[in-house]
Amino acid sequence: MSCPAGHGRRAGHSRPEIAELFRQHGHRLPVLSGHLARTVHAITSCRTATLGGHVQECDHCGHRLIAYNSCRNRHCPKCQGLDELRWVERQQELLLPIAYHHVVFTVPDALHPLVRRNPRLGYGLLFAAVAETLQEVAQRPKNLGARIGFLAVLHTWSQLLSYHPHIHCIVTGGGLSQDSSRWISAKPRFLFFVGVLARVFRGKLLHQLEKALRNGTLGDPNGDGHARLRRAARKDWNIYSKPPFAGPKQVLRYLGRYTHRIAIANERLVGVKDGCVTFRWRDRSNGHAVRFQTFDAAEFLRRFLLHVLPPGFMRIRHYGLFANASRRRCLDACNRLLVVDARSPDRDTDIAPSETWQQLLLRVTGNDVTLCPKCRTGHLSTILQLEPVATPRRSPPSSRSP
C-alpha cells in the first residue's frame, strides 16, 4: 500500500498506540519468530484483562477503578518509566565530582547486514570493540595514561526507524593511575581525539568480524562478507564526541532518557488513517527541526520489530572503573583521591527493602499514584485481585522474521 507524504496535520482523528497498531495490522506481517511473537503478544496484552489486574477503592469516597497489570517487556512503550527510575537510583554511586563525556560509536552502513545476520554475536562484537578502543586509547601515556570508567548503551535505530546500530558511552573525564595512587584528570572540555578513536575502533571491529567470518560463527550465506569488510576499511568512520555534561546530576537525567529508550514512543505517533501511520521525527541535519513521516502500517511495524533485541541480551554494560566485578573497590579509591564522602546525603543510595513502586515514584517524582482521582483526598487500596483472562494466541510461529 502506498501512503501520502507525511505532514504536520494529524492524519485522522485518533492518536494510536503501538499496541493498537499491532492489534489492527499485525496480521499483515509475515509469521514471526518465537521471540518476536512473544514480544508482540506482551505489548498487545499490556494493561489489559489478558494479564489480570486488581480493583482499587478509595478510603474516603469509595470510588472504585480497575488497574490492569503491565507486561514489563523492555520493548513495550508503556513499561519503561518505572524501570528507568529504579535503574537511575542504582547509578547514584557512579556520581564522581568530575566531568563526564558522551561519545557515540556508529557502525558504517556496509557492515549492517553482517551485524544483523547474527544480532547476538554482532552486538557483542560491537560492545567488545568499543570497550577495547576506549580503554586502550585512555591508557596511552600521551592521551591520559589512566584507567577510565564508562557505561555503554546500545541503540539500533534512527529517527525514521531505519537500522542504525550505535553505542552511546558515558565516559569519566579522567581516571585512576595504573597503581591507583592518584587521579588523572582529562583536559577541560576535551577527552580524546575522535580521529584516533575512529581508527582504533575501525581496526578492532573489522578484525573481530573477519575472525567471526573465518571461523563460521557469523555465517556468510551471500558470500559478500569479506567484500563488505574491505569496503568498510576504505572509509573513514564517524565517532561523535559531545561536550562534557554540566555536572553528575545532569548525567543521571540523561542516562534515564537514553538507557530505557525504545525505538519509538507512543508520544511520537501523530495519527493513523487508511492503513498508514504518521509520526514525528527530528531532523538532526537541519537544526533538529520537527518533521513528519508517514509509513504503511505494516512497514511501520516491520521497522519497529527490527529493533527487538535477542532474548536476555544486555544492552546496558559497565566497563573499567564501573565494571561490576571491581566497581566498589575502584570507586572507593576514586572517592578517597577526589576527597568525596561516599556516604554524604546526596550520594546515599540506600533504599528501604520494603519500599513499594508507589513509594519510589512519590519519593523521586513527587507524584502520588495512590491519590484518588475523583475526590483528590482519599487514597486507593486494593480490595480484589483479578485473574488473567486467557486469549487465543497465533498459530505456532515459524522461523521467519521481518
C-alpha positions, -999 to 999 in steps of 0.1 A, spaced: 0 0 0 13 35 -8 8 63 17 8 100 12 38 120 23 39 130 60 27 164 70 21 184 101 -16 179 104 -29 149 123 -37 120 99 -71 110 112 -89 117 144 -72 93 168 -37 92 183 -29 55 181 -6 34 203 18 8 191 -2 -19 208 -33 -10 189 -13 -9 156 -2 -45 162 -38 -55 170 -52 -39 138 -24 -46 114 -2 -73 128 -19 -99 106 -2 -82 76 32 -91 89 49 -124 79 48 -151 105 71 -141 133 99 -160 150 91 -172 185 108 -143 204 92 -116 182 58 -132 185 61 -133 223 72 -96 223 42 -86 202 19 -106 225 34 -89 256 29 -54 240 -7 -60 229 -16 -76 263 0 -49 284 -25 -32 308 -54 -53 295 -75 -80 311 -53 -106 295 -26 -101 322 -51 -97 351 -51 -68 375 -68 -56 406 -97 -35 418 -89 -4 439 -111 15 462 -108 50 477 -108 50 515 -125 84 516 -152 85 489 -155 48 479 -146 54 443 -135 22 425 -114 16 395 -97 -13 377 -60 -13 372 -46 -40 348 -11 -54 351 19 -43 329 38 -67 307 72 -54 319 87 -62 284 117 -40 277 104 -32 242 69 -21 254 64 17 252 42 17 284 66 -1 307 99 18 307 92 46 332 93 26 365 123 5 353 141 37 344 135 52 379 148 21 396 178 18 374 188 55 377 186 52 415 211 24 414 235 45 393 239 72 421 272 55 432 288 64 398 285 101 405 320 114 410 326 152 411 342 152 377 333 159 341 316 131 322 318 129 284 293 115 258 309 95 230 290 77 202 304 49 182 285 41 149 286 11 127 290 21 90 262 11 66 284 -15 47 285 -37 79 248 -35 88 239 -68 70 268 -86 89 257 -74 123 220 -82 116 229 -117 104 236 -128 140 224 -99 163 236 -116 195 271 -121 182 272 -89 161 261 -67 190 285 -85 213 314 -78 190 304 -42 188 304 -38 225 338 -55 228 353 -33 201 340 -1 218 353 -12 252 387 -22 240 390 11 220 382 34 249 404 16 274 433 12 250 433 49 240 428 61 276 458 41 288 482 55 263 505 79 282 502 106 256 464 106 259 456 101 296 476 72 309 448 61 332 421 36 338 387 52 330 352 42 337 323 42 313 288 30 307 278 18 272 242 17 259 232 0 226 207 17 203 198 2 169 175 28 153 175 61 136 147 87 139 130 71 110 132 36 125 159 25 100 185 0 111 213 21 126 233 3 153 254 26 175 266 27 211 263 57 234 291 59 260 292 80 292 329 83 300 347 97 330 367 128 323 398 112 339 408 80 356 430 62 381 467 59 375 479 23 369 489 19 406 457 36 418 478 61 437 464 93 420 435 106 400 445 119 365 421 144 351 414 149 314 418 184 299 389 207 303 361 201 278 383 175 259 387 138 263 403 121 232 408 130 195 379 114 177 401 106 147 422 84 170 391 67 184 377 61 149 409 45 136 413 22 166 376 13 166 376 5 129 406 -18 132 392 -37 162 356 -42 149 368 -52 114 393 -77 130 366 -93 151 341 -95 123 367 -110 100 376 -136 127 339 -145 131 336 -149 93 366 -172 91 356 -195 119 320 -196 107 303 -182 138 289 -152 119 279 -170 87 281 -157 51 252 -171 31 255 -143 4 293 -147 1 298 -109 4 311 -107 40 348 -101 32 339 -77 4 319 -57 29 348 -56 53 371 -43 26 346 -17 16 342 -5 52 380 -5 57 385 20 29 362 46 45 367 70 74 345 61 103 325 86 123 329 89 161 309 117 178 320 133 210 298 158 227 309 185 251 310 173 287 280 174 309 274 203 333 276 180 363 269 145 376 232 152 382 228 161 345 244 127 337 217 109 356 189 128 339 205 120 306 210 83 314 174 79 323 163 91 289 188 70 270 191 37 288 155 28 287 145 44 254 129 22 228 128 26 190 98 49 191 74 60 219 37 63 217 40 101 222 57 104 187 27 89 169 5 115 153 -23 95 138 -34 66 116 -56 68 85 -63 44 56 -38 19 69 -10 44 72 8 57 103 22 93 107 48 101 134 71 129 143 108 129 140 137 153 144 159 162 115 193 165 132 209 176 99 187 207 99 189 220 135 167 193 150 137 206 131 105 186 137 93 167 106 65 143 99 68 109 82 41 85 70 45 48 65 22 20 56 12 4 90 28 -29 81 61 -12 71 60 8 104 56 -24 124 83 -42 104 107 -14 112 97 -14 149 105 -51 151 139 -46 136 150 -32 170 138 -60 192 169 -74 209 177 -111 213 163 -126 245 184 -119 275 208 -96 257 223 -69 279 220 -36 261 235 -16 291 270 -25 301 296 -11 326 333 -11 319 366 -1 335 362 16 369 324 8 366 328 -29 358 306 -49 382 334 -71 395 356 -43 407 332 -13 409 331 -9 447 369 -11 451 376 13 423 350 38 432 362 38 469 397 46 456 383 74 434 364 89 463 394 89 485 416 106 459 389 131 450 381 138 487 345 128 484 324 115 512 308 85 496 281 84 523 271 121 520 233 127 517 235 135 480 252 101 473 232 79 497 216 52 476 202 30 504 166 22 497 143 5 522 139 -31 511 102 -28 517 98 3 495 70 -2 470 70 11 435 44 37 445 66 49 474 96 51 450 76 71 425 64 95 452 99 99 466 116 106 433 89 125 413 65 137 440 37 120 421 13 101 445 -3 75 423 -24 63 452 -43 96 455 -79 91 445 -85 107 410 -121 116 419 -121 132 454 -83 140 455 -84 135 492 -85 97 499 -61 71 488 -66 39 468 -61 5 481 -65 -29 465 -96 -48 475 -98 -75 449 -73 -93 426 -84 -101 390 -71 -133 374 -56 -131 339 -81 -137 311 -70 -163 286 -69 -151 250 -62 -171 218 -27 -170 205 -15 -170 169 -7 -204 153 28 -218 162 54 -194 148 79 -203 121 115 -192 120 107 -163 96 111 -128 109 109 -93 95 
